[in-house]
């Protein structure tokens, strides 16, 4: 039995900071998220530096972070927000995930990834997952990692020795 109000309820909504350099995109995402039960946008930022300042001021549960922005960018802002020790979890919002980008963001402290083209239900699910301490990787990012890993394993595999084909 949980004591108190668990995060993500009407009485204790998940507090979200939206970080993206496109104000129109942020406004649209805010409108869509605030229609979801248990989610509340507490701030917005248009650069990495603004994100750190806003995270300090608003103390969000989840920061939805674009990586490609001015002012230190999302990767550096992720590092700095994690270093604050506030417990804010970072959900990276990306246009097209690349393996290097995904790994760098995870190393910086991100708890998950979702694509900007994902349905709002997937974005909301990612926010809820990371807010509760989980890791969220959208299907396209997961496919990318698996395919690149599988492809790397095939490229690194030694070619079969002559007469060894029957055992493979």
N, C-alpha and C positions, 0 to 999 in steps of 0.2 A: 504494500500500500504506500502510495506517495503522499508525503505530507505537503501541505500548502497547495498552491495552484501551479500545476505543471505549465511550462512554457508552451505557447501555441494555442492557448484557450482564449475565450472571450475576455476573461478576467485578467489573464496574463499573456497578452499577445506577443508574438515574436517581433522584436524591435529590429527594423531593417534600415541600413544605410545603403543608398543607391549611389554608385560611383561610375560615371561615364561622361566623356567630354561632350556628348550630344544631348543638349537640354531637351529636345523634342522626344528623343528616345526615353530619357529618364521620366519625363512627364507621362508618357504613354504607359511605361512599365509601372509607375506609381499608381496610376488609375486602375490598371488591371489587378495589381497585387492587393490594393486596399479593398477590393470587392471580395477578396477571399477571407473567410473566417479565420481569426486567430493571427492575422498578419497586420502589422502596422509600420508604415514607412515613417521613420523619425528624422531623416535627413537626406540630403542630396549633396553630391560634390562633383565638380567637373574636372578635377586634376588630382594627381597623387598627393600633392601637398595639402590640398583642401580636404582630401579624404582622411588624412591623419588628424588634422585639426577637428574635423567634424566627428570622427570616431571618438576622440577625446571628450568632446562636448556632449555627445548624445548617448554614448555607451550602448551601442547596438548589440544585439545577440548575433546578428549576421550582417556581413558587409558583402553586397553583390558588387563585384569589382571587375571593371573592364581593365585589360592589361595595357592596351595601346592608347596612352593619353599623355598630354603635356604635364609638366610639373612633377618630375620624378617617375612618372609612369606607374602603372598598377602593380608591377612586380616589386618595385622598391616600396611602394605604399603598403603592400601586403606584409613585407618584412617589418616595416616600422609599426604597423598596427598590431601584429603578433607580439612584437617586443614590448608593447605597452603593458602586456599582462592583464588586459581587461577581460579576457575570455572570449572576445569577439571571434567568430568563425568566418572565414573568407570563402565565398562561393564565387569562383571566377566565371565571368560571362564573356564568352569569346565568339568571334565570327567564325573562324575556321580553326579548330584545334590542330596544333602541330605537336609532335612528340616532344621536341625540345622545350617548347613553351609549357606544356603540361608538367614535365619533370621539374623545370625551374620553379614553377608556381608551387608545386608540392613541396619542394625543398625550402621555399620561402615561408611555408606554413599554411598554404591553402588547403581547404578541406574538401574541395570538389570543383567540378566544372559543369557548365551547361552552355549550350550554344544560344546565341542571340536569336536564331531562327526557330528555336524550340517552342512548342505550344506553352501557353502560360501555366497550364496544369503541371508540366514538367519542371518549369522554373520554381513554382510554388512547392512542389515535392522536394526539389533540391534544397530549397531554403529550410523546409521542415526537417529534412534528414540531417543537414549539418548543424542545425540549431539543437538537435537532440544528441549531438556528439558523434554522428555517423559521418561516413565519407560518401559523397555522391559523385558519380561519373556518368554523364549522359551517354546514351547509346552510341553516338558517333565518336565521342572521345574514347570510349571503351573499345570500339571496333578498331580505331586507329592504333591504339597501344597493342592490342592482340595481333593485328595484321603485321605491324612492324616487328614485333617480337618474333612471330612465326617466320617472317621473311628473313630476319637476321639469323635465326637458327638454321634455316635452309642454306643460306649463303656461307655460314661457318662450318657446315657439315663437311667432313672429308668425303671425297668421291669414293664410290665402292671400288674395292680392289678387284682385279680381273677374277672372274669365277665366283664373286661374292654376291651377285645379284639375286640368287635364289634365297638367300637368308634375309633379304630386306623386304 
